[in-house]
Amino acid sequence: MRYGALLALLLLAPSMAGATDHDKEVHPVKPAYTNHLINESSPYLLQHAHNPVDWYPWGKEAFDKARREDKPILLSIGYSTCHWCHVMEEESFSDPDVGKAINDTFVAIKVDREERPDIDQVYMRAAQLMTGSGGWPLNIMMTPDKHPFFAGTYIPKTSRFGRAGLIDLTRRVHQLWHNDRDKLLQSADRLADALTHLNSAGQTGESMKADVIPHAYESLAKSFDAVHGGFGSRPKFPSPHNLMFLLRYWRQHHDDKALSMVEKTLDAMRAGGIDDQLGGGFHRYSTDERWLLPHFEKMLYDQAMLLMVYSEAYQATGRQRYADTARRIIDYVKRDLTAPDGAFYSAEDADSEGEEGKFYVWTKAEVEQLLNKDDAEFAERVFHIEAAGNVHDEATGQLTGANVLYVDEDKSETARSLGLGEAEFDRRFESVRKKLLAARDKRIRPFLDDKILADWNGMMIAALATAARALHEPAYAEDARRAADFILHTMRTRDGGLLHRFRDGQVGIEGQLDDYAFLSWGLIELYETDFNVRDLQAALDLNAHMLEHFGAESGGLYSTSDDAEKLPVRPIDPADGALPSGNAIAMMNMLRLSLLTGDATLEARAAKIAHAFAGEINGMPSAFCAMLSALDFAEGTGFEVVLAGDRDSADGQAMLKAVRSRFLPDKVVLWRPEGKDAGAVVKLAPFTAEQKAIDGKATAYVCRNFQCNLPTTDPKRVLALLEESAK
């Protein structure tokens, strides 16, 4: 149901604005205005600290002022790399006339959605109810009691083409608030009821349909673009959690089409402009169906999830190109998104010098000026550089002369067309790439959002640990370890809880579900990589804290803790978005922890999450791929492998190599050391007490569905047992 009557009354039809980035101009030494955001740590809030709009951060002071002065609230939500957020800031929020109109009518509040995903989640749901769509910037008008009566995305300064401008809208709301307030309050009441109804997930008692996983697969198959890869038309998002679901479906159900969809998508993305061909790492999404022209922002969570799926695809197929892509993602993250303490920054903007993509695109003249004739011709052929360019002006549709670099999917075919062997092609490609990258690094870089978020770091820790195993690169686990240590030692509360954000030496904002779920995920992956029992203990502790403070009566998990600030509704959401669902990751974590420790109560608790959201999942299974991956793990009766002995010995390493040589996503691996070091593992996993090394050799115990095979010291036998167990 949409609540559009008031929108018609206010002459509003705001369209959804996509999420991209923008570089921020340096403020004058003596700014004309300074508002209440000046002492915040969020880069996004600080970008608005010198607006004539008298912005407040979300908090008691702003709401008290609204009640005292009898004003509605203008809530504006965005993030530092959001292009349309900055368009609105430059066009409207920096304008003194707009500032005066807003200040006279509203108490204005700015929120960084990456710092406060709970606020964003509640009011984005309201926007979708009222308008049928959503996006950022998200602009909400609401009562001092936090009940919204209007929602929109980008709003121009002045009215045009039937779309009400911000000044006209503000005047209209001022008139309604003072002369006809009942209309606004009635709309707010209806919307509050609708939000409450939508938030009652898990109350129907519906059971999960037996064929829900095949239905999700069929839905993805129907929307698959067989020509260009990916799903649907433009714009195209990578949605790596969907690809991870398909990999698991292929493994569990032996459906080669599922694997082919994954491979086609990964091949097309790694060749396209969405992949930074010079510096590594992926841009946010593609504006076209070919993955050619991206929105150029780079987000940490995209790097993490894509690193994970490329690493898993390498394990599944053995294709070197997936390993190469995974390594390039890691190179980018280590070079450009890693803080000195080892944790990871949040994002890089799309724009520099006021233009989106300027840092990344090339003209043919620039390439020919930089490289010698042979290298320039090679680069122009390999990266598809044209004199007219391949980027169109949005207003005129004409080519601009700028080129987004992309390559052919089949490298060997390109090499043959140039008369080069693959080894010589690779040598020349790498030489030219490095020259172009070195020149690009001299350009003005996009803005870096240098806040550190616990949840996004958790995902990158998980991805690096996964890559370390799949690519046999222990150094990647060391990178994950540094980040994990920083989060665990710096971003904790006295009672063992998590804090969400760190920046500029300041830590704050109470941890939310994603912080606990994603960091626990990272710690489980890290444990299965270097078998430090402290990681397993930390994951169990965080999981226990999460269950104590986030559990819903339905069996699901709220997004916020039981002592968090009260919003119009306490958000709860099992569906995937740009990130996999926190409920889904928590469910998978508990299934894995149950196998790792032998604690069956964790498996039972995971089942409650699936049951809580069964009705929603049955209705649209493909929107819940992360949850269905967990369900697939549970239904496949995942198995545990206990390795006993000296991990650093030659036979210990051979055993590990065997276990990690296959894509087996429904297994967990414990290492039980010998001697006094065994005590910590046995304490957490009592069933390992008698699972010891045989004759001083590394020994594997492969168990599934409460049955264990005879132990073996032969890596080949272990592989056979794993393959047999996975059938």
Beta strands, then each sheet from edge to edge (+ up, - down):
strand 1: 56-57
strand 2: 73-78
strand 3: 107-112
strand 4: 138-142
strand 5: 148-152
strand 6: 285-286
strand 7: 294-295
strand 8: 298-299
strand 9: 347-348
strand 10: 351-352
strand 11: 355-356
strand 12: 448-449
strand 13: 452-453
strand 14: 499-503
strand 15: 506-510
strand 16: 639-644
strand 17: 667-672
strand 18: 699-704
strand 19: 707-708
sheet 1: 1+ 3+ 2+ 4- 5+
sheet 2: 6+ 7-
sheet 3: 8+ 9- 12+
sheet 4: 10+ 11-
sheet 5: 13+ 14- 15+
sheet 6: 17+ 16+ 18- 19+
end
